[in-house]
Amino acid sequence: ADMIAAGEVVERPASVVKELAENAIDAGAGKITIEINQGGKSFIRICDDGSGIAAEDLEVAFYRHATSKISGPDDLYSIHTLGFRGEALASIAAVSQMEVITKPRLQDFGMFLSIKAAEVLEKKEIGSPDGTTMTVRNLFYNVPARMKFLKKDAAETAAAAEVVEHLALGNPQISFRFIADGREKLYTPGDGSLKSCIYSIYGREYAEDVAQLNYKSEGIAITGFCGKPSLARSTRSYQTFFVNGRYIKSRLLSAALEDAYQNQIMIGRMPGCVLHLQLPPHLVDVNVHPAKTEVRFLSERAVSDCIRYGVLATLNRAPG
């Protein structure tokens, strides 16, 4: 049952990176380092300086739903954390070999846990800095059918890099470092500035040609940056949306964005943006898909109009 459920949460190495890094964000980390080898197939390590896991909770954390942030059915309609189901650790542990080193700030000692295919091999006290380091080795080693569906190392590395980029753009107050096969691919300063984060990921030329957006309507607030018409690209890969800090994919938001650029960019070209939407949690349902990248809005019209008019107002003000 664990291995079947793992297929819903852990599709590929990038899924592991996403789930473990989101746990680090929820733990209040200020610095997160992600290392992978061979696209994450053989090795993934996530190191953070967050709150850590208490000794008595460490083993329990790998039980399904034990780390869920939900205490009752109504909590599903008011979710404030990135992770909330409590499935990720159990799912990852079911299809890999994992090691965890963790220490809460107020605990005098760290803890080490080794777990293979959901079975605890070793648990002991250990010297450790504050925070948590999770290492995942040989992903899908016990599910050879899943291994066959993984792409080449370069493609899996690119997918993991995209996950880290989205996490960094969603959390500019956290410093992210991404290392693939021993080479640093990405570093963000964690200074709280979204523009410096955009600079680190997309480069100086892109960062210099975006317009800052700050708009409110009907209880929905939008902040971030939208690209000037000159930055339009042939794909939507430069469109990045966050709802209450969570990266999402949304045709509704893309359509509203592109509608604002009508008559300003050539047909076939797509505008870029990094936009953060803030709205009351009960107005958005994030419990739609295991990957948590799809959401439903209680009022699609209000969200769509807010994006369209906010972007239009920004473009009208922006020089050039």
C-alpha positions in Angstrom: 0.0 0.0 0.0 2.9 2.4 0.8 4.5 1.7 -2.6 1.2 2.3 -4.4 0.6 5.6 -2.6 4.2 6.6 -3.3 3.4 6.6 -7.0 0.9 9.4 -6.4 3.3 11.7 -4.5 6.8 10.6 -5.9 6.7 10.6 -9.6 10.4 11.4 -10.2 13.5 12.7 -8.3 12.2 16.3 -8.7 9.1 15.3 -6.7 11.4 14.2 -3.8 13.3 17.5 -4.0 9.9 19.4 -3.9 8.5 17.6 -1.0 11.6 17.6 1.2 12.4 21.3 0.4 8.8 22.3 1.2 9.2 20.5 4.6 12.3 22.6 5.2 10.4 25.8 4.3 7.6 24.8 6.7 10.2 24.2 9.4 11.3 27.9 9.2 14.6 27.4 7.4 16.7 30.4 6.4 19.1 28.4 4.3 18.4 25.3 2.2 21.0 23.4 0.2 19.9 20.8 -2.3 22.4 18.4 -3.8 21.7 15.7 -6.4 23.7 13.2 -8.5 22.6 11.5 -11.7 19.5 13.6 -11.9 18.6 12.6 -8.4 18.3 8.9 -9.2 21.3 7.8 -7.1 21.5 10.7 -4.5 19.5 13.6 -3.2 20.4 15.5 -0.1 18.4 18.4 1.4 20.1 20.3 4.2 18.3 23.1 6.2 18.8 25.2 9.3 15.1 24.9 10.3 13.4 23.8 13.5 14.5 20.1 13.3 12.6 17.0 14.4 12.4 16.1 18.1 14.0 12.7 19.1 10.7 11.2 20.1 9.0 12.3 16.8 11.7 11.2 14.4 10.6 7.6 13.8 6.9 8.5 13.9 7.5 11.2 11.2 7.8 8.3 8.6 4.3 6.9 9.4 1.7 7.8 6.8 -0.2 11.0 7.7 1.7 11.3 11.1 3.1 14.7 10.0 -0.1 16.0 8.6 -0.9 19.6 9.5 -4.6 18.7 9.5 -6.4 18.0 12.8 -10.0 18.0 11.4 -11.9 17.9 8.1 -12.5 21.7 8.2 -8.8 22.3 8.2 -8.7 21.3 4.5 -10.5 24.6 3.8 -8.0 26.7 5.6 -4.5 25.5 4.8 -1.5 27.8 5.6 1.4 25.4 5.1 3.0 24.0 1.9 2.8 20.4 3.2 -0.4 19.3 4.9 -1.2 15.6 4.1 1.7 14.0 5.8 2.3 11.6 3.0 5.6 12.6 1.6 8.1 11.1 4.0 6.3 7.8 4.2 6.1 7.7 0.4 9.7 8.5 -0.2 10.9 6.1 2.4 8.9 3.3 0.8 10.8 3.5 -2.5 14.3 4.5 -1.4 17.1 4.2 1.2 17.0 7.3 3.5 19.1 8.7 6.2 18.1 11.6 8.4 20.3 13.7 10.8 18.3 16.2 12.8 18.5 18.4 15.8 16.0 21.0 17.2 17.6 24.1 18.7 16.6 23.3 22.3 17.7 19.6 22.1 21.2 18.9 23.5 21.9 16.2 20.9 21.1 15.3 17.4 19.5 12.1 16.1 20.4 9.8 13.2 17.9 7.5 11.5 18.4 5.1 8.7 15.4 3.7 6.9 15.1 1.4 3.9 11.9 0.5 2.1 9.9 1.9 5.0 11.8 -0.3 7.5 14.0 1.4 10.2 17.5 0.0 10.2 19.2 2.2 12.8 18.4 5.0 15.2 21.0 6.6 17.4 22.1 9.9 19.0 24.7 11.9 17.1 26.5 15.2 17.1 24.7 17.6 14.7 24.2 21.3 14.0 20.7 22.7 14.4 18.3 21.8 11.5 17.8 18.7 9.4 19.7 16.9 6.7 17.8 14.3 4.7 19.6 12.0 2.2 17.8 9.8 -0.3 19.7 7.1 -2.1 18.8 4.7 -4.9 15.3 6.1 -5.6 12.9 3.4 -6.9 15.5 0.7 -6.4 12.7 -1.7 -5.3 10.3 -0.6 -8.0 12.2 -1.4 -11.3 9.1 -0.6 -13.4 9.2 3.0 -12.2 12.9 3.3 -13.0 12.2 2.6 -16.6 10.0 5.7 -16.9 12.7 8.1 -15.6 14.3 10.2 -18.3 18.0 10.8 -18.9 20.1 12.4 -16.1 20.1 15.8 -17.8 16.3 15.9 -18.1 15.8 14.8 -14.5 18.4 17.4 -13.3 16.5 20.1 -15.3 13.2 19.1 -13.7 14.8 19.3 -10.2 16.4 22.7 -11.1 12.9 24.0 -12.1 11.5 22.9 -8.8 14.2 24.8 -6.9 13.7 27.9 -9.0 10.0 27.9 -8.2 10.7 27.4 -4.5 13.2 30.2 -4.5 10.9 32.6 -6.3 8.2 31.8 -3.9 10.4 32.3 -0.9 12.9 35.2 -1.6 13.6 35.4 2.2 15.3 32.0 2.1 18.7 31.4 0.6 18.7 28.4 -1.8 21.7 26.6 -3.1 21.3 23.9 -5.8 24.2 21.6 -6.6 24.1 19.0 -9.4 26.9 16.5 -9.8 29.2 18.6 -7.7 28.6 21.8 -9.6 26.6 24.8 -8.2 23.8 25.5 -10.6 21.8 28.1 -8.6 22.3 30.4 -5.6 19.9 32.9 -4.3 20.9 35.4 -1.5 17.8 35.1 0.6 17.7 38.8 1.2 13.9 39.0 0.9 14.0 40.8 -2.5 12.1 39.1 -5.2 13.9 41.1 -7.8 17.3 39.9 -6.7 15.9 36.3 -6.8 14.7 36.9 -10.4 18.2 38.2 -11.2 19.9 35.1 -9.8 17.6 32.8 -11.8 16.9 34.5 -15.1 19.9 36.9 -15.3 20.5 40.6 -15.4 18.8 41.4 -18.8 15.5 39.8 -17.7 15.6 41.4 -14.2 16.2 44.9 -15.6 13.2 44.6 -18.0 10.4 43.7 -15.6 7.8 46.1 -14.0 6.8 45.9 -10.4 3.2 45.1 -9.7 1.2 45.9 -6.5 -2.6 45.6 -6.8 -5.6 44.8 -4.6 -9.2 44.1 -5.5 -12.0 42.3 -3.7 -9.9 41.0 -0.9 -7.2 39.6 -3.3 -3.7 41.1 -3.3 -1.2 40.7 -6.1 2.5 41.6 -5.8 5.5 40.7 -7.9 6.8 41.6 -11.4 5.5 41.2 -14.9 7.7 41.3 -18.0 7.6 44.2 -20.4 6.3 43.3 -23.9 9.9 43.2 -25.1 10.5 40.2 -22.9 7.8 38.0 -24.5 8.9 34.4 -25.3 7.7 31.6 -27.4 6.6 29.5 -24.4 4.9 30.0 -21.1 7.9 28.7 -19.1 8.5 32.3 -17.8 5.0 32.5 -16.3 5.2 31.8 -12.6 2.3 32.1 -10.2 2.0 31.6 -6.5 -1.1 31.4 -4.4 -0.5 32.1 -0.7 3.1 31.1 -1.2 2.4 27.9 -3.1 3.6 27.5 -6.8 0.7 26.6 -9.0 -0.1 25.9 -12.6 -3.3 27.6 -13.8 -4.8 28.1 -17.2 -7.1 30.6 -15.7 -4.2 32.8 -14.5 -2.3 32.4 -17.7 -5.3 33.4 -19.8 -5.9 36.5 -17.6 -2.3 37.5 -17.9 -2.2 37.1 -21.7 -5.4 39.0 -22.0 -3.8 42.0 -20.4 -1.0 41.9 -23.1 -3.4 41.8 -26.0 -2.3 44.1 -28.9 1.0 44.7 -27.1 2.9 41.5 -28.1 3.0 39.5 -31.3 0.7 36.5 -31.8 2.4 33.3 -30.7 4.6 35.1 -28.1 3.9 34.7 -24.4 4.4 37.3 -21.6 6.4 36.4 -18.5 5.7 37.2 -14.9 6.4 36.2 -11.3 3.2 37.0 -9.4 2.2 36.3 -5.8 -1.5 36.2 -5.0 -2.7 36.5 -1.5 -6.3 35.7 -0.6 -8.1 34.2 2.4 -7.3 30.4 2.5 -11.0 29.5 2.6 -11.4 31.0 -0.9 -9.0 28.6 -2.5 -8.9 24.7 -2.5 -5.4 23.3 -2.7 -6.5 19.7 -2.0 -7.1 19.0 -5.7 -4.2 16.8 -6.8 -1.4 15.0 -4.9 1.3 17.2 -6.5 -0.6 20.3 -5.0 0.2 22.4 -8.1 -3.5 22.7 -9.1 -6.0 24.7 -7.1 -9.6 25.7 -7.4 -10.8 29.3 -6.6 -14.2 30.0 -5.1 -14.5 33.0 -7.3 -12.6 32.5 -10.6 -14.0 35.8 -12.0 -12.6 37.9 -9.1 -9.1 36.3 -9.4 -9.0 36.6 -13.2 -10.1 40.2 -13.1 -7.6 41.0 -10.4 -4.7 39.6 -12.6 -5.9 41.3 -15.8 -6.5 44.8 -14.3 -3.4 44.7 -12.1 -1.2 43.8 -15.0 -2.8 46.4 -17.3 -2.4 49.1 -14.7 1.3 48.1 -14.3 2.0 48.1 -18.1 0.4 51.5 -18.5 2.7 52.9 -15.9 5.9 51.2 -17.0 8.2 53.2 -19.3 9.1 51.5 -22.5 
